[in-house]
Amino acid sequence: MSIQVKYILVFLLTLALVGGAFVVGLTTLRDQVLRNEAEAVADQVIAFRSWVAGTGMIWVDKLAKDFPDFLAERKCESLTFYGKNPALATRELSTIANKTAMRATFLVTSDEYRQQANQPDTFEKNAIATFKEDKKLAFIDGYTGNTYRYARPIFVKKSCLKCHGQPEDAPREVIEKYGNKKAFGYKVGDVRGIVSVKLPTLSWQGLLSIFANPLAIGLVALAFLLNFLFTQKVIIKRLGSLTSDVTAIAKGKLSTPLNYTDLKKSNDEIDQAYHAVNLLKKSMALIMKKIKQK
């Protein structure tokens, strides 16, 4: 196998490795972009839920047509106020958000869910179980088909115990609405549930349009082209010429000219090889001359 063929094979292998590294880099960037987006959504959901939990309950004097559910009712003179606890308020927020043009959809769910609409799917069930086994995990993510999935644990705080501690300590409205069997008995620090975020994955075309700068790609391509041309001209072609010249000299053509740069002006290894061949040629010419003289 010639050096040129070997070089082309190594060159193609290098291209393949660079291409593989590029694909791995794009995949890593895709995961990071989706994760950052999901984390931002989860941050907002947890902040909203914490705010509602801190107030105890949100009271409204009107129930939206799409959200007639409420936990408690209070009358004040001619007005009636309806209370929505953190779970209700967050579920209604997720319903509104999921109907909009937002890329992300989210759900606050638990293995001890009280609303059928909050029932976890397989990914969410597995995430909840994993968080309960390892409370140090900050998040779990992955892909379901073309959907990016992200889950973050929600831990029980002291303010949660009012409705999720012991049934006998829970507000009357909670018992009347949900019964006294489900989602009770929690302690501070327990995993109550998760914030589950879904995002459509980014296509390769989308990734390339975001991350692949045409100028950068052009510069990389130019670098490979220059490397290829340089190697062909400065190494492969000159080695081919040297091989032809040495073959001619070996056949007795001692007048074969050797074109190279003098070593006083060059440190090039191929020039050094040419110089060595030139010395050999001169020695052979001297020997041949002496033989003829005899």
PyMOL commands that set and color helices and strands:
alter all, ss='L'
color gray80, all
select helices_A, chain A and resi 3-55+86-99+116-118+122-133+158-164+167-169+172-178+204-211+214-250+269-293
alter helices_A, ss='H'
color red, helices_A
select strands_A, chain A and resi 58-60+72-76+79-84+105-109+140-144+147-155+191-200
alter strands_A, ss='S'
color yellow, strands_A
deselect
rebuild
show_as cartoon
